[in-house]
């Protein structure tokens, strides 16, 4: 994800909603992209995160030089990327050979027949070392048919970050495996630990990948869920309700000012500027905190995502490379993917751009690489543990109808999740009660669930 930053998941438009029900069809590309172009060119649709831009800049002088395969990139912001990908893959237009998709899209894209499997002859490459890919990441990119449909460019979970120096000055100790109740008590004590400092930063910004990402992990560990295994909405049930009240109250008691407008970026800035003492968010944030030039380098501690009724509660997310089924350049597309997700690329980035720029969270070997560990010693082990313990199949205390830790892995979540996030953000802002917000979210969620009964 570029200079490590949690991806801001934005809603897929109505195109994606309709696309999920379309059957796959093949077609030739048109315009500047597609199968009509030269045989030695592949077309890649890619999100514009900074680490992807690094890859774009490194491709010609390395991948193309080595293979003779030219790569034509279309680089878009995440919202535009998701809209474009849903349109492209649902119609099988064949304009792109490869696209960056996440573990949200890949399960239902593969179910709809829009992706080429990567454990077929196309991807028969023993040098890639598939076994080195972190197991939870690989499983999240595997379809219901057991076939692999994506290779990760980077991955992440979530954990709690805290200022070790501030804790020491206040005589406080962070538990090795904190509960949310312990975190809340610490947050109140940390209010005012330094001038203007608040105890914790938690996202409140609308967006199904903003406020709902951390909040849903809290819901899971409080015993709640969006939907039960029979597709009945559970938003007004005790687990979801208690978790949401806890989250909103914690923000009001010890959270950052303007929390309803705070997403990943705002919390990152607040933490770096000593405006908050703790922050619960993506493991990828650590690369920005413990890097040369960061005002908090060496001052940050990392512990697992807080829990209540579960043994862990970290989320799981990855941007991955997938091949469109309609692509007529699948062999060359795989060569690009195996390079971009390979060990060699990680070493290339470390040597050319610095080890702090290495895409995290994809390979076991990265976490035993002495060059990487020299730059990431503070957070490498906590990151690996967070990813290894993430369980999208069983993130809570009850069976779910679909995988997903910080999201419900159905296309409709981009719609009802976005609407829900605005209502819950309004509750954080004090514009409505939590009970009123949850009542409306319950109805939205049930409408989506009814489609699957």
N, C-alpha and C positions, 0 to 999 in steps of 0.2 A: 504493500500500500504506500508507496512513495516514501517521503520522510515519514517514519511511522506515525500513523494517525488512524483513528477508527473511522472506517468508512461510514459516511453519512448515508444511510439507506433511505432512498426517496421513493415515492410511490410510482409504480408502473401505471401507465395510463389505461384507459378502457381497452386499448388495443390488446394489452396483455391479458385482460380479463376475458375477452372473447377468444383470444388465441389459444387459451388452455383447452378449449373444447374442439378446436379444429383438428382434423386428421392431417398427417403430414403429406406433402406433395412435393415433387421435385420440379425444378425449373432452372433454366439457364440464366446467368447473371446478365446485367445490362449496365451501360454507362462505364464509369472508370473502374468498377470492381467486377469480379466474377470470372467464370470459367473461360470467357472469350479472350482473356488477356494471355500474354506470353506464358509458356509452360513453366518458366523459371521464376514466376512471381506469385506470391500468395498475398491475400488481403486479410488484414487483421483489424477487427473492431475492438477497441481497447478503452478502458476507463482512464481518465486523465490524472490519476494519483501520481505523486511525484516519483515513486519508485518505478512505475510504468514508463514515465517519461525518461528516466535513467536508462531503462531497457531500450527504448526507441533510439536514444542517442548512441548506444553501444552496438546496435544491431549491424549496421553496414560494415563497420570496421572489424567485426568479429564473426558473427554468424554468416553474413553474406560472403565475406572474404573466404571463409572456410568451406562453404557449401555451394556458392554460386547462386543461391536462391535469394531473390530480392523480396523485400517485405514492404508492402504498401500499408501504412497504418492510417486508420481513421480513429482519432482520439477525441473522446467526448466526455463532458461532465457526467456524473453518475446518473442523474435523472434522464438525460438525453440518451445515454448509453443503454439504459434499461428499456426505454421506449423503442429505440432502434433495434435492439436485439430481439425484443418480443415480436416486432413486425417482421424482421428478417427471418427468424427461425420458424415462426408459425406458418409463414407462407413458403418456406424453403426456397427463397428467391435465388440462392446460390451466389449472391454478391460477395459474401465473405466466407473465407475458409475457416478462420479461427476467431473466437470472441472471448473476452474475459467475462465469465459468469461466476456467480457465487454459489455457495451450497444452499442458498434459498431457491434459486432457479433450477439448478441442475437436476434435482429429483423429478420435478414434473415435466421439464423439457425432455428428459430421457424417456419418461413414461409416454409422452406424446409422440415419440419417434422422431424427434427433431435433431438428435445428436448421433454422431458416429461413436461406437464404443472404442475405447482406447486399449483394451486388452485383446484386441483382434490382431490379425496379421499386420494391420496398419502400424501398430505400436509395438511390433515384435523387436524390441531393442534391449538385449541383455545388459548393455552398458549403462542403461538409465538407472538401474538399481531401484526398482519399484518398492522393494522391501524396506528401503531407507526412508520412504515417506512416512510421516507420523501416522499411526494407525487411525486415530479419530478423524484426522483430516481426510485420509483416503476413504474411510467409510462414509463420510458425509458427501463424497463425490461419486458414490456408487449407487446405481439405480436399483429399483425393486427386483430387477432380473439378475442381480448379482454382478453385473458388468460395470466396469469403471468408465466414467464419462468425462472426467476432468482431471487435470494435473495442477496442483496448487502453485501459485506464484508467491504467495505469502499467506500465513494463517495467524490466528490469534484466539485467545480466550479472554477472560477478565480476571482482575485481582484488585486488591486494596493497596493503594500507595499511601505512604505516610512519611512525615518529616521526622526522621530520627532525632535530629538536634532539638526540635521543638518538644518532642516527647521527653527527652532527657532533661531539658530545662524545667519542665513542669513536673518532673518526677513521676511520669507515667510510663507504663509498660504495655506494649502491643502484644496481645496473645498470639501464639504461633498459628492458631486456627481460630480466629475470632467468630463469635456469633454476632448477629445484627444487634442484639440487645447490648452487648459489650461495646460495639462500635458507637451506638447512639449515646451511651453513657460517656464514652471518651470524647465524643464530638462536643457535647455540652461543656465539658471541662476545658476544652481547647478553645472555646470562644474567647477572643481577646488575648490569646497566648502571646501574640505579637500585635502591635498597633494595627487595628483594622482587620485582624485575622478571624475567620470563622472556622468552625470545627471540621466541616466536610463540604465537598462539592459533589453534587448529584445532578445528573441531567434532568432538565424540565422542559426542554425545547420540543415543540411538536415535531412529529416524524416517527414512523413505525420503526426506524432504526435509530432514533434519538432517545426520547424519554422511555419508549417502550422496551428498548434493549436492556438497560439495567433494571427497570421496574419489573419486567417479566421474570428475570432471574430471582428477584426478591419474592415475587408471587410463588414461583416454583418451590422455594425452600420454606415458605410459610405454609405450604400444603395446598396451594391453589393451582388452578389451571384455567386456560381460556375455554377449553372444551373437554368434556369427558369422552370416553371411548365410543359412546353412542352419538356423538356430535351434538350433545346438549350443552349450551353455554353455561358456564360456571362463574361468570364475572361477579354476580351478586352473592355467591356462596361465601361462607365464612373465611376460607383461606385467601381468596383473592381480595376480599374486602379488608381483612386485617392487614394484609401486606401493603395495600394501597394507602390505608390510613397511616400505617407506620412510616412509609416512604414520604408522604406529604408532611406529616408532623415533624419528621427528622429535618426536612428542609426548612420548615418554619422555625424550628428551635435552634438549629446550628448550621444551616446551609448557607450558600452564597447568596448575596443580594441579586435580585433580578433572575432568580432561578428558572422562571418560566421561559426565559430567552436563552438559557445556557445549554449548549450542547457540548460535544467533545472539545471543540476548539476553545470555547470560552472557559471550560474547566481546566484545560491545559494551561492557558494563560494565567488563570487565577492561581493555580498551583505553583507555577514557575515564579510568579510575582509575590509569593508568600501571602496571598490573600486567603488561603485555606490551608489547613494542616493535614487533611486527608482527602483522598479522592478515590472513588470506586469506578473503574472503567477498564478499557481495553489494555491487554498486555502490550500491545504495540506502542502504547504511549511511552513506555520506559525508554525506548531509543531516543526520544526527544528530551527526556528528563536527565538521563545520565549520559550526556554527550558533551564534548568540548564546547564551551561557550554558554551552556545552560547555567543559570544562577543557582540551581539546586543540585548540580552534579555532586555525587558523593554523599548527599544528605538524605537520600530517599531509601526507605525500607519497603519491602514487598511481601505481602502475605496473601494466602488464598482468599477467594471471594467469601465473604461472611455467609454463615449458614444459620438455620433454625432447626428444621426437621429433616434435612438431607445431609449427606456426608460431604457434598461439594455443591457449588452452584455457579461455577464459571460458565460463560457462554462459549460458543464455538462459531468461528466465521473464517471464511477463506475466499479470496479472489483466485479463480482458477481459469486455465485455458481449456476450451472445449472446441471440438471440430463440428461444423455444421454438416449434417448428413448429406446435404445436396452438394457439398464441395466436390469438385473434380480434381482437386490437388491434395488429397488426403495424405499421401505419402510425404510430400514436402511439408504439409501442415504439421505432421507428427515430428519431422526433423526440427522444425522451429520450436515446438512445444518441448521436446526432449532437451533442447538447448536452454530454453528460457526457464525451465523448471529443474535443470540438472545441477549436479555438484559443480561442474565447471563454471557455470554462470555465477554461482555464489562466490567462488574464488576470484572470478574476474572482477566482480563488484568490490570485493574486499581489497583487491590490489589496486584497482583504478580509482575508486571513489572513497575508500575507507570502510573498515569493517562495521562501523555503526550504520552504514547504508545497506548492509546485506538484508535482503528480504527474510524476515523471521518466520518461525513457526511452520516450517514445511518438512525439514529433513532431520533425522536423528543425528546424522554426522555433523551437522552445523553445531550441535550442542556439545560436541567433543573436539571441535576444531580449536586449537590453542590460540590462533590468531583472533577468532571471533570472541572467545572467552576473555581475552585480554581487554577487550572493549566492553564486554557485556557481562562481566562477572557478577555484578550486583543483581541482575534480573534474569539471566539466562536460565538458571535452575528453576526459579518460580514460574517463569513462562512455560517451560517444558512440562512442569508438573500440572499447571493449569490446563494445558491442552490435553495431556495424557489422561486426566481425570474427567474431562468433559464427556457427557453421555447424552447425545441428542435423542436417543431412543427412550431413555428413562430419566428425564431431568427432574422429576418431582416425586410425589408419593403415590400417584395413581396412574393407571394406564392412560395413554393418549391415543387419539385417532390418527395422528401423523407425527413424524419426528420434528424436532426443533426445540432449542433451548430458549432463545430470546425472540423467537418468532414462531408462528404457526405456519407450517410449510404447505400452504395452499395458495393459489394465485389470488384468491379473494382477500387475503390478509393485507395486501397493499392498499386495498380500499377501506375495509372496516378498521384496519389497524391505524391508518392515517387519521380517519375520523375520530377514533378512540383517543389517539394521542393528543388531538387538539382539545378534546373535552377534559382529559386528565391534566393537561398543561393549564387549562383554565382553572381547574381546582387548585393546582399549585399556586397560581396567581391570586387565589382568593375570590375569583369571579363566580364560582359556584361551589356547592358543597361536594365532598367526595361521593356521598350517597347519591346525589342527583346525577353526577357524572357517570357513576357506575351503572345506574339504572338505564341510561341511554346507551352505554357501551354494551350492556347485556343484550339489548334488543338488536343492535348492529351485529353482534357476534352470533346470535341465534339465527338471524336471517342467512348468514353465510353457512352456518352449520346445517341448516335445513336442506341445503342443496346436495348434501352428501348422505342424507338419511335414506 
